[in-house]
């Protein structure tokens, strides 16, 4: 309707119809504007405002979720850092414990080897001493037998048991077995 009036005025007046003040047209324009405003307010503005509020809420939630995710990521980084530090400390502790155990085992093995060596040396020493005693006894017996044989040849008779015993005892007292053994080592 307003458009028809504008067209009619333009055909009739021919001048600046848009600048001319027409009181009837102004009233109808204001009434139409108020009706459109009322209808938009009742039907569209509520929905548009609801959509805007809904979008604003979704954006706020998205920002809150982003902040929450950022905070969780920060906490996760912190937890990961702490776990990494704990793992490193645990690894260092395990290395130190392993090193300590290895040193302890090495020390025990060395002590056992030293004790075994000492035991073997003592056994060898005892064995050598026993062999020396055996050789000395053998040398004594051989000397006594040679002495008896020499005595029999010199006296040209066989000695009885009592004479042999007396002669053996005298010879053993006179012979220094240690001197014979040292002479034999040369």
C-alpha positions as CSV (number, residue, x, y, z in Angstrom):
1,X,0.0,0.0,0.0
2,X,2.8,2.4,0.9
3,X,4.5,1.5,-2.3
4,X,1.4,2.3,-4.3
5,X,1.1,5.7,-2.7
6,X,4.7,6.5,-3.5
7,X,4.2,5.5,-7.1
8,X,1.0,7.6,-7.3
9,X,2.7,10.6,-5.9
10,X,5.6,10.2,-8.2
11,X,3.3,10.1,-11.2
12,X,1.2,13.0,-10.0
13,X,3.8,15.5,-8.6
14,X,6.7,14.6,-10.7
15,X,9.1,16.3,-8.3
16,X,11.0,15.1,-5.3
17,X,8.4,12.7,-3.9
18,X,10.8,11.1,-1.4
19,X,11.6,14.4,0.1
20,X,8.1,15.8,0.3
21,X,6.4,15.3,3.6
22,X,3.1,13.6,3.3
23,X,1.4,13.3,6.6
24,X,-0.9,10.3,5.7
25,X,2.0,8.4,4.3
26,X,4.0,9.1,7.5
27,X,1.2,7.8,9.7
28,X,0.8,4.6,7.6
29,X,4.5,4.1,7.6
30,X,4.7,4.4,11.4
31,X,1.7,2.1,11.9
32,X,3.2,-0.4,9.5
33,X,6.6,-0.2,11.2
34,X,5.0,-0.7,14.6
35,X,3.0,-3.7,13.4
36,X,6.1,-5.2,11.8
37,X,8.0,-4.5,15.0
38,X,5.3,-6.1,17.1
39,X,5.1,-9.2,14.9
40,X,8.9,-9.5,14.7
41,X,9.1,-9.0,18.5
42,X,6.5,-11.7,19.1
43,X,7.7,-14.2,16.5
44,X,11.2,-13.5,15.3
45,X,13.2,-11.6,17.9
46,X,12.6,-14.2,20.6
47,X,13.7,-17.0,18.4
48,X,16.7,-14.9,17.1
49,X,17.6,-13.9,20.6
50,X,17.2,-17.6,21.7
51,X,19.5,-18.7,18.8
52,X,22.0,-15.9,19.7
53,X,21.9,-17.0,23.4
54,X,22.2,-20.6,22.4
55,X,25.2,-19.9,20.2
56,X,26.7,-17.7,23.0
57,X,26.2,-20.6,25.4
58,X,27.8,-23.1,23.0
59,X,30.7,-20.8,22.5
60,X,31.0,-20.3,26.3
61,X,30.9,-24.1,26.8
62,X,33.4,-24.6,24.0
63,X,35.7,-22.1,25.7
64,X,35.1,-23.7,29.1
65,X,35.9,-27.1,27.6
66,X,39.0,-25.7,25.9
67,X,40.1,-24.2,29.2
68,X,39.3,-27.5,31.0
69,X,41.2,-29.5,28.3
70,X,44.1,-27.0,28.6
71,X,44.2,-27.4,32.4
72,X,44.0,-31.2,32.0
73,X,46.8,-31.1,29.5
74,X,48.8,-29.0,31.9
75,X,48.1,-31.4,34.8
76,X,48.9,-34.4,32.5
77,X,52.2,-32.8,31.6
78,X,52.9,-32.2,35.2
79,X,52.0,-35.8,36.2
80,X,54.1,-37.1,33.3
81,X,57.0,-34.9,34.3
82,X,56.7,-36.2,37.9
83,X,56.5,-39.8,36.7
84,X,59.5,-39.3,34.5
85,X,61.4,-37.9,37.5
86,X,60.3,-40.7,39.7
87,X,61.2,-43.3,37.0
88,X,64.7,-41.6,36.7
89,X,65.1,-41.6,40.4
90,X,64.0,-45.3,40.6
91,X,66.4,-46.1,37.7
92,X,69.3,-44.4,39.5
93,X,68.4,-46.2,42.7
94,X,68.3,-49.5,40.8
95,X,71.7,-48.8,39.2
96,X,73.2,-47.8,42.5
97,X,71.8,-51.0,44.2
98,X,73.0,-53.1,41.3
99,X,76.5,-51.5,41.5
100,X,76.5,-52.0,45.3
101,X,75.5,-55.7,44.9
102,X,78.1,-56.2,42.2
103,X,80.8,-54.7,44.4
104,X,79.6,-56.8,47.3
105,X,79.7,-60.0,45.2
106,X,83.1,-59.1,43.9
107,X,84.4,-58.5,47.4
108,X,82.9,-61.9,48.6
109,X,84.4,-63.7,45.5
110,X,87.8,-62.1,46.2
111,X,87.6,-63.1,49.9
112,X,86.5,-66.7,48.9
113,X,89.3,-66.9,46.4
114,X,91.8,-65.6,49.0
115,X,90.6,-68.0,51.6
116,X,90.7,-70.9,49.0
117,X,94.2,-69.9,48.0
118,X,95.3,-69.7,51.7
119,X,93.7,-73.1,52.4
120,X,95.4,-74.7,49.4
121,X,98.7,-73.2,50.3
122,X,98.4,-74.6,53.9
123,X,97.4,-78.0,52.4
124,X,100.4,-77.9,50.1
125,X,102.7,-76.9,53.0
126,X,101.3,-79.7,55.2
127,X,101.7,-82.1,52.3
128,X,105.3,-81.0,51.8
129,X,106.1,-81.3,55.5
130,X,104.6,-84.8,55.6
131,X,106.6,-85.8,52.5
132,X,109.8,-84.4,54.2
133,X,109.1,-86.3,57.4
134,X,108.5,-89.5,55.3
135,X,111.8,-88.9,53.4
136,X,113.7,-88.3,56.7
137,X,112.3,-91.5,58.2
138,X,113.3,-93.4,55.1
139,X,116.8,-91.9,55.2
140,X,117.1,-92.9,58.9
141,X,116.0,-96.4,58.1
142,X,118.4,-96.6,55.2
143,X,121.3,-95.3,57.3
144,X,120.5,-97.7,60.1
145,X,120.4,-100.6,57.7
146,X,123.7,-99.5,56.1
147,X,125.2,-99.2,59.6
148,X,124.1,-102.7,60.5
149,X,125.4,-104.1,57.3
150,X,128.7,-102.3,57.9
151,X,128.9,-103.5,61.5
152,X,128.3,-107.0,60.5
153,X,131.0,-106.9,57.9
154,X,133.4,-105.3,60.3
155,X,132.7,-107.6,63.2
156,X,132.1,-110.6,61.0
157,X,129.3,-111.9,63.0
158,X,125.6,-111.5,63.1
159,X,124.3,-109.4,65.9
160,X,121.4,-110.6,68.0
161,X,118.3,-108.4,68.5
162,X,119.6,-106.7,71.6
163,X,122.9,-105.8,70.0
164,X,121.1,-104.5,66.9
165,X,118.7,-102.4,69.0
166,X,121.6,-100.9,71.0
167,X,123.6,-100.2,67.8
168,X,120.6,-98.6,66.1
169,X,120.0,-96.3,69.0
170,X,123.6,-95.2,69.2
171,X,123.7,-94.5,65.5
172,X,120.5,-92.6,65.4
173,X,121.8,-90.4,68.2
174,X,125.0,-89.7,66.4
175,X,123.4,-89.0,63.0
176,X,122.0,-85.6,62.4
177,X,119.1,-86.2,60.0
178,X,118.6,-82.6,59.3
179,X,122.2,-82.4,58.2
180,X,121.7,-85.4,55.9
181,X,118.6,-83.9,54.4
182,X,120.3,-80.6,53.7
183,X,123.2,-82.4,52.2
184,X,120.8,-84.4,50.0
185,X,119.2,-81.1,48.8
186,X,122.4,-79.9,47.3
